[in-house]
Amino acid sequence: MPRPGRERFAGDAPSAAVVGGGIAGLAAATALAERGVRVTLYEQGEALGGRLAGWPVRLADGSEATMSRGFHAFFRQYYNLRGLLRRADPGLASLTPLPDYPLLHRDGTADSFAQVPRTPPWSALGFVALSPTFGWRDLAAMNPRAALPLLDVRVPEVYERFDGVSAEAFLHRINFPEAAHHLAFEVFSRSFFADPRELSAAELLLMFHIYFLGSSEGLLFDVPNEPFPQALWDPLGGYLRRLGTEVRTRTPVLRVRPAADGDLMVETEGAADRHQAVVLALDTRGLRHLVASSEQLGQSGGASWRADIAALRTAPPFLVSRLWLDRPLREDRAGFLGTSGFDGLDNVSVLDRWEGESARWAARTGGSVVELHAYAVAEGTEPKEVQRRMLDRLHEIYPETADAGVVDARHEWRADCPVFSVGGHRRRPGVRTPHPRVTLAGDLVRTGLPVALMERAATSGFLAANALLADWGVRGQVLWTVPRAGRSPFLRALAGRAVRR
């Protein structure tokens, strides 16, 4: 049955502002502009991409390069994000697959997902059969009743049941083997830049569902084959401009003010633009600041919405160190390696194995480009000490780097990712706000769908646009997600019995 509403606006169309040019803002702007809405996209930075933006740097050897916040995995379950990227790149030629998601523990054990079956439940069983750190004895020793909720994760029920428990406490509750804790923490918990003692168990369960028992794509992923601007955001920005979108970079929004006639005034330095709707697609700190500056926004919903926005927190700081070395790494080194037990080093990427710009620099100089990530760094830690320690751990993991000269190094310290703390779900804002023509988007937003990380950002952007379009009687973007419940009827029945007892 066709969905009600028009396909797009004919004649005079409303004007909408999208504040924030990251993934969420780009998704919202795309859905609106494709349906004829007159969109203005405001981005305070010099380029699009938000937390995945890139910027030019000149290295010590005179080379020009693109710096960013580094490696991001574009998993195959990111249906809506991939759909967004296909607007400018229909065949996703800008993404290249990595053959594995290897994990290395400091005790020498290593796990791989390359040979694990992708179809649930064989994906989980296959991993147990192949993993050196999680075997059949470990599976038998787990608390079956406590672990059964893993088999049938549902949204939003998973938050109702497990948001009040930490990820670490949940793993202890189900007797998850200590030797395999790094699997859960490195693959899932620290993907949120969070300490597992602080992360909601509901988010851990949701991630398990998305990648293991709720989808058939597994844990393999793609990466951009050029830096983010060239591969992703410049083409998508061009697509939006061809649709008539006015893209304003270097334009921070100071406040949003409801006008007496129902419109919304978007105030920037020295200007105020009138729009019929606004999508706020900002990171945690940016959203808090803008709502605090927009005194009249959300007042009709009482103080609770504004208080919830003000209460939003960011995850602990993290470090991205990129090193341009004067010699290559061994040929068998993986393009990406997840690590555990190495004093806070979470992963190592060899960019010249998959990113064109880095590969060209390495081919020209005979060197290599290596990137180190350290998440959830303790507050008050001396940055230079962390940078030195991460370099030491690189030398330990890849000994051939110990004698390499560092042609240049760039260190990015950030603390702007949302934190999904224990018990915090009920206060996280949804797409709708007290103002009917203002919606929210971003990976901090509740969507009611089984999505996370970059896919949550893209999905929320489409949802924010859809909410406005529905009010205007226009059909919105069709969304795809992994199933809301486990794919195996047998495992769902087992989980149901555990709940009913």
N, C-alpha and C positions, 0 to 999 in steps of 0.2 A: 504494500500500500504506500503510495507516495506521501512524503511528509508534507504537512500543511505549510502554507506560506509561499511567498514569491522567491524566485531564484536569486534576484538581485533588484536593486533600485532602478526605476526608470524615471527619467526626468530629474527634478531636484532631489538630491540626496543629503542626508545629514552629514555634519562634520564631526569627526572624532579625533581626539588626541590620544596618542599612545606615549606614555612617559617611561622611557627605558628601552634601549636598543639591544638588549640581550636576547637569548633564545625565546623567552616568554613574550617579550615585546614584539619581536619579529613575527612570531606565530599569530599574535593578535592583529597586528597590522596587515598581515597577509590575508587572513580570513575576512577582515573588514573591507580592504581595498578590492579584493576579488569580487565582492558583491556590490561595488559601486559607491561605497562610503568614501567621503573625502577625508583622507587620513593625513595627519601630520604626526610624524614620529620624532620625538625629542630625545636626544641622547647627550648627556653631559660630557662624555669622553670624545676623543678625536675620531673614533671609528666605531663601527657596529661590532657586536659580539658580546658585550657585557663582560662577564668573568672569563669568557673565551676569546676576548679580543687579542690582537697582536699589535706590536708597534716596532718601527725600524730602529736598529742600533748599528753603530759602527764599531767593529771589533778592533782590538789592538793591532792586528796585522793589516788594517785598512779595509777589510772585507765588510760589506753590508749584509746584515742578517735581520731576521724578524724574531723578536723576543715575545714570549707570552707566558702564561701561567702553566704551560706545559701539557704533558700527556693527559688525554681524556679518551676513555674507551667508548666507542659508539657501538653498543650492543645491538644484536639483531632484533631484540624485543622492543627497540625504540621505534615503534611503528609510526607514531605521529611526528616525531622529530625527523625521521627519514622522509616522511611525506612532505614535510616542510622543505627539506633540502632538495627534494625532487623538483620543486618549482623551478629552480634555476639549473638543476643538474639531473635530468630525468633518469639517467642510467646510474646515478651515484658513482660516476667515474672518479670523483674526488676522494673517495674512500677506498682503502686497500685493506684486505684482511691480514691479520697476524695469525700464524698457524697454531698458536697455543696460548694459554694463560698459565705459564709456569709459576710455581710458588716454591721458594727455598727457605728452609728454616736454618738457623745458625747451627743446630745440632747435626746438620748434614742431610736431613730428610728433605725430599722434594716431591711435590705433587704436580700433576699435569691434568688438563681437561681436554687435551686433543683427541684422545681415544674414547672418552666417555660417551655412551649413547645419549642422544638428545631427547628421546621420547620418554615421558614419565610413564610409569615409575622406574623404568630401566635406567634413566639418567642417574637417579640417586643410588640404585643398587649397583650399577656399573661403576660408579665412583668408589663405592665401598670395596668392590672387587679389585680395583686397580690401585687404590691409594695405599702407600706404605705407612701412613700415619692414622688411617681410620679403617680398621678391618672388621671382619665379621664378629670377632670377640667383643670389640668395642660396641658394635651395634646391639649385640645380645645383652650387654651390660647396662644399656641405657634404660631409664625408667619409661616403660612403654606408655603408660597412661599419661604421664606428663608430656611425653614427646608427640603424642598423636595429633595435637593441634597443628603440628608442622605439615600434616598431610592434607589439611583442608582449610587453608587460609581464606577468609572472606573479608571483604571491605564493605562497610566500616566495622563489622563485628570484631575484627582482630584488635582494633584500637580499644573497643569497649572492654575486652577481656585482658589485654596484655600491655596497655599503655602505662599502667602503674608499676610495671616491673622493668628492671634494667636488663639489657642484653646479656650482661655477664651473669646476673642472678638466674635468668632463664636457663642458660646453658648449664649452670650448676644444678638447677632443679631437675633437669632431664638426664643428669649424669653424662653430659657430653665429655668424651675423653680429653684429659688435659693435654695430651700430646697433639691433639687435633684442634685445640682452641684457636690456633693461628689461622686455620682455614676459615672459621666463622668470623674472626675479628678482622683479618686482613682483607678477605674477599668482600665482606658485607659491612661490618661496623665501621671500619676506618675509611670506607668509601664515603661516609658522611663526615669525615674529618673530626670524628668524635671518639672520646675514650669510651670503651664498651661499658664501663661502670656508670656512665651518664646517659647512654643512648637508650631510648625506649625499645623494649623487646618487641613491640608491635612492628617497628621498622625492620628489625632483624628478621622476623617471621615473614614480613611482606617481601623482603629481598629473596629469601629462600624460595618463596612461592613463585616469584617472577622468573627466577633463573633455573630452578630445578623442577618443581612439580606443577607449575602453572603454564609452562610454555615448552615448545619443542626446539627452541633455538640454542639452548645450552649457554655456556659461559664464554664462548668464543666471540670475538668482536672485531670491528674495523677501526682504522685510524685514518685521519686525513693525510693524503700523500703530498701535500704542501702545507705551509703555515696556515693557520685559521683564516686570516683575512683573504688570502688569495684563493684558498680552496672553497671556503664556505660563505663568508659574509659579504665580500665584494660582489659576487654573483647574485646573492639574494637581495642585496641592496639595489642592484641594477634592476632586478625583476620588480621590486616594489616601485621604483621610480617610473618604470614603464607603465605601471598601473595607475600612475598619477599621484602616488604618495609623495608628500614633501618630507624629505629626510633632513633633519636639522641636527647635525653633530655639533659639539662644543656649545650646547645650549642647555644648561641646567634649568630645571623648572623650580622656581622659588616657592610657589604655592598654587593651590587650586581653590577657587572661590566660587561658590554657587551664586548665580545672578538672580535677580528678582523675577525674571521672566522664565526661569527654569533652565536656562543655559548655564554653562560652566566657563569661567574665565581661567585660563591657564597663563599664569604670570611668569615671565622670564625677565632677565635684566633689561629694563627699559621698555618692555612691551607687555601687552595683555591680549591674548587671542581668545576669541569666542568659539566654543564648540558645543555641540549638543550631547556629547558623551566623552568620557575619559576612561582609559585603561591605565592603571598604575602597575607597571611591570618593573619594579625596582628590587634591589637586594634589601636585606634586612635593615641595614643602617640607613639606606636611602629612603625606604618607606617610612621608617620611624620619624626621620627628620622632616619629610614632606608633610606627613599627617600632622605632626606637631606644629608646623608653620601654617597649616591650613586650618585655622581655628574654627571655621564654620562647617568644615567637612565632617559628615557623620554625626552631627549633633542631634539629628532627628531620631537616631537610634539609641539615644541615651549615652551615658559615659562608658558603657562596657566595651563597645567596639574600639573606641579610641584608647581605652586602657589596655586592651589586649594587644593592640599594635605597639603601644609604648613598652609593653612587657616582652616583646620579641627579643631573643638573644642570638648572638652569633657563636659559632663553634670556636674552639681555641685556635691560636695562630698556627700557620703551617708554612713550610719552607719549600721553595722550588729552586734548586741550584742547577744551572746549565753550564757545562764545561766544554770548551773547545780544546781538545787535546792534540798534541803534535804527532801522535802515532795511532794506528788503528787498534781496535780490540780484536781478539781472536775471532776467526770466522764463525765459530760455532756459538758465539754469544747470542742470546735471544734479543729480539728487538724490544721486548718488555719482560721484566722479571719482578714478580711480587716477592717481598722479603719479610721475614719475621725473626725477631730476636736479635736484630742488629742495632741495638741502642736507639731505636726510633726511626731508622730508615725503613720506609714502607715500600718503595719500589725503585727500580733502576730502568731507564729507557736508553737505548742506543738509537738516537734519532736518525743517524745516517743510514740505518737499515730500512727505514720506511718513509722518511720525509725528504722530498726532492731537494729542497734548499740545502739541508744539512748534507745530503749525499753529494751534491755538487761541490760543497766546500771541502768535504773529506777527499773527494777524488782529486781536487786541485792541489790540496796541501799534503796529502798522504796521512791526514789525521783522522779524528773521529769526534762526534758530538754526543755527549753523554749527559743525561738529566737525572737528578736525584730528588725524591720527594720525601718529606718528613711531615706527617700529619699530627695534629693534636699535641703540639709542643707545649710543655708546661709554661704557664704564665711566669714571667720574670726571668726566664732562661736567657743567658747571654747569647745573642744571635751569632756572633763570630765563633763561639765555642761549638754551637750546633753545626755550623757550616764546616768547621774543621773535623768534627766527629763524623759527619756524613761522608766526607772525603776519605777519612781513614777506613770507614766501613766499605766504601767502594774498592779501595785497595785490597781489602780482605776478600771481597767477593770475586773481583776480577783482578788478580795479582799483576797482570801485565800493565795495569794503569799506574802502579806504584812508581815506576820510573818515567812516566810520561810527563812532558812539560805541559803546563797549562797556558795555551795561547791567550785565552781570555776566559773570564768567568762572570756570570751574572746571577745574583741571588735575589729572589722575589719573596718577601715576607708579606703575608696577607692574613686577615682575620675577618672575612666578610661572608662566610658561608653560614646558612641557617643551622641551628642546632635543634635536634629532635629529642629533647630531654624527656626523662621519665615523667609521665603525667602531664606533658605539655600539649597533647593533641587537642584537648577541648578548647584551649585558648588560641590555637592557631586560626587565623582568619580564613574564611572561604572566599570563593570567587565573588559572590554578591556582597555588597556593603549596604549600610543604611540609606545611602543615596541611590535611587533607582537607576541613574545613568552613570554611576561610577563602579567599575569592577576592578578586581585585583588579579594579578597573574605573577607566577614565579614559583621556584621550587620550594618556597616556604609556605605555599598556599595549600589548604585542604581541597582535594578534588573529589573525594568519594570513589576514586578509581584505583585499581592496582598498578600504580606507576610510581617511579622514584627518580631522583637525580635529574639528569638532563631531560629525560622523557616527561617527568612531572612538570618541568618548566614549559616544554612545548605544549603539553596537553592542557595545562592551566591557561596558557595564552589563547588557545583555540576556544576553551570553555568561556573565558572572559569575553571574547568576541561574540560567541554564540548567544550568551545571555543578552547582550545588547541587541543583536540581530532578531532574537525571538520577540523582544518587546516591540520591534519595528515591523514584525510580520514577515521577516525574511529568513529563509532557510540557512542554517549554519553549516559548519564543517562537520562531516561525519568523522567520528573518532573510533580508533581501534585500540584495544588493550588485550593483554593476556586474560584468560577467563577469570571471573570474579571468585571462582571456587576451584579446588583441585580438579585436575583433568581425569583422574582415575575414580570411577564409581566405587570400586572396592575400597580404596583408601579413604574416600569420603565417608563411606559407611562406617569404617573403623573409627574415624575421628568423631563421627556423630554419636557412636556408642559411648565414647569417652565423655562427651559433653552431657549425655543423658544420665550417666551414673550418678 
